[in-house]
């Protein structure tokens, strides 16, 4: 069995998928994105978050119809359009230009992400299905996750080396469209469109789509509570992701270490966390996970308050961020698994997609306010927001503790 599984990776239809995934996961600019946009392109935080809202709204609105186009005209074509649009839109940020120019870039990237959403996974699974290798697909996804983490690790190391060597932030930005171009070449010439029979023509129906998701949430108190708590914790995780780079600068963390901290250190810690959970066979429930994350988020706020008095302890901020980032990101992935028993099989994808759509629209709206708050005060915006949301989440979690602990 093991030998057969290893041979799969060398299959001419599957090996290109792994290379393609690595190239698409290369992102050394992630660690310095806010600083690059703010300092090099001279965009305010309000403008940056407005642009992010444009990306999210365009992605959310187009996600359903582009998925249907992928089903009808082919996954490979949909993914190809996705990568071309994203590469073009991403490249707009290589130049100093008016805000409307970047808005167009975000619109193109949002459209690109919409074309790729779902079609990329369908392309891979249908390839395995056509080769009659579906039983290995779960292991393939696990191995593919390792590829993504490896790209993140190497991106962080590369970014730290580049900035330490005196290369510009713009240099890190330009590496992504170059690798995307190589990815497009691989997609065109080395990845084959799987044969899929479309049983019926699909028509997008937003009203029915959302109605099904809302009905399930309304009828299930545990699911509704978990989704609301997930949104509240998600807001804290999301806002900190956009604020950590300005916070690092606020406390004097050298820019050249940003990519190593945000990409490499967090990825290694995430791998370690999963190994601990798997080996120790730790039993968790949604209520417990929420309390763990609330304690860690509160601890992060206390660290920020402490650093206000003793700003020289930069290492403490770095450690606190890594713990907060990894636990909130990885434990929430586990927490989402507790949703599944409360969703019926026949509309599981619809409900999860509906929740994802609501989540995207929520974050897109928050962007409009968060950017303005960061322009006023990066430090106090994070401290006050985290304290308020943690308090609200703890009260709501405690109030619904019985339904969150029970098993269905």
C-alpha positions as a printed Julia matrix, in Angstrom:
408×3 Matrix{Float64}:
   0.0    0.0     0.0
   2.79   2.43    1.02
   4.8    1.72   -2.11
   1.74   2.3    -4.28
   1.02   5.57   -2.48
   4.61   6.77   -3.05
   4.41   5.87   -6.74
   1.33   8.07   -7.11
   3.4   11.22   -6.57
   5.52  10.34   -9.6
   2.48   9.85  -11.82
   2.65  12.23  -14.83
  -0.88  13.45  -14.09
  -0.32  14.04  -10.35
   3.26  15.3    -9.92
   2.49  18.52  -11.87
  -0.37  19.2    -9.43
   2.12  19.27   -6.54
   4.54  21.56   -8.36
   1.64  23.8    -9.36
   0.45  23.98   -5.73
   3.93  24.94   -4.49
   4.24  27.75   -7.03
   0.79  29.07   -6.11
   1.69  29.05   -2.4
   4.87  31.11   -2.78
   4.27  34.43   -1.02
   7.3   36.1     0.66
   5.48  39.44    0.45
   2.87  38.37    3.03
   5.17  39.31    5.89
   5.64  42.91    4.7
   2.45  43.58    2.71
   0.96  46.27    4.96
   4.31  48.06    5.26
   4.92  47.86    1.51
   1.51  49.3     0.69
   1.74  51.95    3.39
   5.35  53.07    3.01
   6.33  52.31   -0.57
   2.99  52.96   -2.3
   2.01  55.59    0.32
  -1.5   54.25    0.9
  -3.22  54.97    4.21
  -4.53  52.07    6.27
  -8.07  53.21    5.42
  -7.28  52.98    1.71
  -5.63  49.57    2.12
  -8.64  48.12    3.9
 -11.02  49.73    1.39
  -9.13  47.93   -1.37
  -9.4   44.68    0.57
 -13.17  45.19    0.79
 -13.35  45.58   -2.99
 -11.5   42.27   -3.32
 -13.84  40.5    -0.9
 -17.1   41.88   -2.31
 -16.13  41.0    -5.88
 -15.02  37.53   -4.78
 -18.2   36.84   -2.8
 -20.61  38.09   -5.46
 -18.98  36.11   -8.25
 -18.2   32.89   -6.36
 -21.42  31.04   -7.21
 -21.7   31.82  -10.96
 -17.98  31.24  -11.57
 -18.25  27.84   -9.86
 -21.09  26.93  -12.21
 -19.0   28.04  -15.19
 -16.22  25.77  -13.94
 -18.64  22.83  -13.83
 -20.03  23.57  -17.28
 -16.96  24.59  -19.31
 -14.16  22.8   -17.46
 -12.16  23.08  -14.26
  -8.86  23.68  -16.01
 -10.23  26.62  -18.01
 -11.73  28.14  -14.86
  -8.46  27.78  -12.93
  -6.48  29.17  -15.87
  -8.7   32.27  -16.0
  -8.3   32.53  -12.22
  -4.5   32.59  -12.32
  -4.29  35.01  -15.25
  -6.69  37.5   -13.64
  -4.98  37.24  -10.25
  -1.48  37.65  -11.73
  -2.54  40.75  -13.68
  -4.33  42.33  -10.71
  -1.47  41.5    -8.32
   1.05  43.11  -10.7
  -0.73  46.48  -10.44
   0.92  46.9    -7.03
   4.37  46.92   -8.6
   3.76  50.53   -9.65
   2.94  53.77   -7.87
  -0.42  54.88   -9.23
  -3.77  56.49   -8.26
  -6.06  54.56   -5.9
  -8.51  53.7    -8.69
  -5.72  51.74  -10.41
  -5.3   49.5    -7.35
  -9.08  49.18   -7.02
  -9.17  47.72  -10.52
  -6.37  45.35   -9.52
  -8.33  44.14   -6.48
 -11.42  43.68   -8.65
  -9.42  41.48  -11.03
  -7.91  39.5    -8.13
 -11.36  39.04   -6.57
 -12.68  37.75   -9.89
  -9.63  35.52  -10.17
 -10.13  33.99   -6.73
 -13.81  33.41   -7.56
 -12.94  31.53  -10.76
 -10.48  29.35   -8.85
 -12.65  28.72   -5.77
 -13.86  25.13   -5.88
 -12.6   24.52   -9.42
  -9.03  23.94   -8.2
 -10.14  21.24   -5.75
 -12.53  19.75   -8.33
  -9.71  19.62  -10.89
  -7.56  17.61   -8.5
 -10.24  15.25   -7.21
 -11.66  14.55  -10.67
  -8.14  13.74  -11.85
  -7.85  11.12   -9.1
 -11.33   9.86   -9.93
 -10.52   9.48  -13.61
  -7.36   7.55  -12.69
  -9.42   5.4   -10.25
  -7.18   6.52   -7.36
  -9.85   8.14   -5.16
  -8.81   6.03   -2.14
  -5.49   7.89   -2.06
  -7.0   11.37   -2.33
  -7.15  12.06    1.43
  -3.47  11.19    1.81
  -2.73  13.35   -1.21
  -4.44  16.35    0.44
  -2.44  15.78    3.62
   0.8   15.65    1.63
  -0.29  18.7    -0.35
  -0.74  20.6     2.94
   2.92  19.82    3.62
   3.78  21.32    0.24
   1.88  24.52    1.14
   3.63  24.76    4.53
   6.99  24.16    2.84
   6.32  27.01    0.42
   5.42  29.23    3.38
   8.57  28.24    5.27
  10.84  28.85    2.29
   9.04  32.12    1.51
   9.82  33.35    5.02
  13.48  32.32    4.82
  13.82  33.84    1.35
  12.14  37.08    2.45
  14.4   37.45    5.48
  17.5   36.81    3.35
  16.38  39.31    0.7
  15.64  42.12    3.17
  18.83  41.42    5.15
  20.79  41.6     1.89
  19.46  45.07    1.16
  16.97  44.04   -1.51
  13.75  46.03   -1.64
  10.24  45.06   -0.55
   9.26  45.51   -4.19
  11.66  42.68   -5.06
   9.68  40.32   -2.81
   6.46  41.46   -4.47
   7.69  40.79   -8.01
   8.63  37.16   -7.29
   4.97  36.09   -7.03
   3.77  37.06  -10.54
   6.94  35.46  -11.95
   6.17  32.14  -10.26
   2.49  32.5   -11.21
   3.59  32.78  -14.83
   5.52  29.5   -14.47
   2.45  28.02  -12.77
   0.28  29.04  -15.74
   2.73  27.36  -18.14
   2.58  24.13  -16.1
  -1.21  24.31  -15.99
  -1.47  24.73  -19.77
   1.06  22.11  -20.86
   1.33  19.55  -18.05
  -2.07  19.4   -16.31
  -4.83  17.64  -18.21
  -8.53  18.44  -17.97
 -10.32  15.46  -16.36
 -13.38  14.13  -18.12
 -16.49  15.03  -16.15
 -20.07  14.33  -17.15
 -22.41  17.16  -16.18
 -25.69  15.5   -15.26
 -27.81  18.64  -15.32
 -27.41  22.27  -16.12
 -27.05  24.41  -13.02
 -28.56  27.84  -12.6
 -27.42  30.19   -9.81
 -30.19  31.05   -7.39
 -28.92  33.36   -4.64
 -32.25  33.47   -2.83
 -32.63  29.71   -2.52
 -28.92  29.34   -1.79
 -28.96  31.66    1.23
 -32.44  30.62    2.39
 -31.26  27.03    2.86
 -28.29  28.13    4.96
 -30.34  30.54    7.11
 -33.01  27.91    7.75
 -30.43  25.43    9.08
 -28.87  28.07   11.33
 -32.29  29.1    12.63
 -33.35  25.56   13.48
 -30.12  24.48   15.2
 -29.17  26.4    18.34
 -25.76  24.67   18.8
 -24.77  25.33   15.17
 -25.96  28.93   15.38
 -23.95  29.48   18.57
 -20.82  27.91   17.08
 -21.06  29.99   13.91
 -21.53  33.25   15.86
 -18.58  32.45   18.13
 -16.58  31.5    15.06
 -17.35  34.89   13.54
 -16.32  36.73   16.74
 -13.04  34.83   17.06
 -12.52  35.21   13.34
 -12.79  38.99   13.59
 -10.03  39.03   16.21
  -7.81  36.77   14.11
  -8.51  38.71   10.92
  -7.96  42.21   12.35
  -4.69  41.17   14.01
  -3.42  39.69   10.73
  -3.82  43.14    9.18
  -2.41  44.94   12.23
   0.62  42.9    13.27
   3.06  44.49   10.84
   2.26  48.06   11.98
   2.39  46.76   15.59
   5.84  45.3    15.01
   7.02  48.67   13.71
   5.33  50.43   16.64
   7.45  48.38   19.08
  10.6   48.58   16.96
  10.86  45.04   15.56
  13.31  45.2    12.59
  11.56  44.89    9.22
  14.0   42.25    7.97
  12.62  39.75   10.51
   8.95  40.16    9.57
   8.8   37.34    7.01
  10.74  34.95    9.24
   8.29  35.56   12.1
   5.0   35.75   10.2
   5.69  32.93    7.73
   8.47  30.61    8.9
   8.05  30.62   12.69
   4.26  30.36   12.59
   4.33  27.5    10.06
   6.82  25.48   12.13
   4.81  26.09   15.29
   1.6   25.02   13.53
   3.21  21.72   12.5
   4.35  21.17   16.1
   0.88  21.92   17.45
  -0.75  19.36   15.16
   1.82  16.75   16.16
   1.06  17.34   19.86
  -2.69  17.06   19.28
  -2.29  13.85   17.25
   0.21  12.12   19.55
  -1.39  13.1    22.84
  -4.89  12.34   21.49
  -6.25  15.39   23.28
 -10.05  15.38   23.58
 -11.59  18.77   22.85
 -15.07  20.21   22.43
 -16.16  23.53   20.97
 -16.75  25.13   24.39
 -13.26  24.18   25.6
 -11.56  25.32   22.4
 -13.31  28.69   22.66
 -12.14  29.15   26.26
  -8.57  28.25   25.3
  -8.59  30.81   22.47
 -10.17  33.48   24.68
  -7.48  32.93   27.32
  -4.75  33.23   24.69
  -6.3   36.36   23.16
  -6.6   37.94   26.61
  -2.98  37.01   27.27
  -2.0   38.76   24.03
  -3.79  41.93   25.19
  -1.98  41.77   28.55
   1.35  41.45   26.73
   0.54  44.57   24.69
  -0.35  46.48   27.86
   2.85  45.28   29.55
   4.96  46.3    26.55
   3.51  49.81   26.75
   5.39  50.11   30.05
   8.49  48.16   28.94
   8.67  48.51   25.12
  12.15  47.01   24.9
  10.95  43.4    25.27
  10.38  42.81   21.54
  10.89  39.04   21.9
   7.87  38.83   24.2
   5.66  40.4    21.52
   6.99  37.99   18.89
   6.34  34.93   21.06
   2.86  36.17   22.01
   1.98  36.76   18.35
   3.19  33.33   17.22
   1.14  31.61   19.95
  -1.94  33.73   19.18
  -1.68  33.29   15.41
  -1.1   29.54   15.43
  -3.66  28.59   18.08
  -6.4   30.8    16.65
  -5.78  29.6    13.09
  -5.27  25.89   13.71
  -7.66  25.28   16.62
 -10.47  27.0    14.74
  -9.96  24.48   11.95
 -10.61  21.77   14.55
 -13.55  23.71   16.01
 -15.24  23.82   12.6
 -15.38  20.02   12.6
 -17.92  20.21   15.45
 -20.35  21.95   13.09
 -20.75  18.93   10.84
 -23.16  16.74   12.93
 -25.63  19.63   13.08
 -25.81  19.99    9.28
 -27.76  17.52    7.17
 -25.89  15.77    4.39
 -28.19  16.83    1.53
 -27.39  20.54    1.95
 -24.02  20.4     3.74
 -22.09  22.14    0.94
 -24.79  24.8     0.61
 -24.81  25.6     4.34
 -21.01  25.73    4.6
 -20.78  27.87    1.47
 -23.51  30.15    2.82
 -21.62  30.57    6.1
 -18.45  31.29    4.15
 -20.27  33.88    2.06
 -21.65  35.6     5.19
 -18.18  35.51    6.74
 -16.65  37.15    3.68
 -19.29  39.88    3.57
 -18.79  40.53    7.3
 -15.04  40.95    6.94
 -15.48  43.12    3.85
 -17.68  45.46    5.89
 -15.29  45.47    8.87
 -12.45  46.53    6.57
 -14.13  49.89    5.98
 -13.97  50.68    9.72
 -10.76  48.88   10.69
  -8.57  50.84    8.29
  -9.8   54.11    9.77
  -9.15  52.89   13.32
  -5.59  51.9    12.38
  -4.99  55.37   10.97
  -6.06  56.82   14.34
  -4.07  54.41   16.55
  -2.72  50.95   15.71
  -1.94  50.07   19.32
  -5.19  51.13   21.01
  -7.35  49.83   18.16
  -6.01  46.3    18.72
  -6.09  46.46   22.53
  -9.64  47.83   22.84
 -11.09  45.67   20.04
  -9.59  42.47   21.44
 -10.77  43.24   24.97
 -14.33  44.06   23.88
 -14.71  41.09   21.52
 -13.15  38.68   24.05
 -15.64  39.81   26.7
 -18.64  39.48   24.37
 -17.47  36.05   23.16
 -16.87  34.75   26.7
 -20.36  35.8    27.83
 -21.99  34.24   24.77
 -19.9   31.07   25.06
 -20.77  30.65   28.76
 -24.45  31.32   28.09
 -24.55  28.54   25.45
 -22.17  26.14   27.19
 -24.66  23.25   27.46
 -25.46  23.14   23.76
 -21.78  23.57   22.85
 -20.62  20.66   24.99
 -23.33  18.18   24.06
 -22.69  15.65   21.31
 -25.19  14.9    18.58
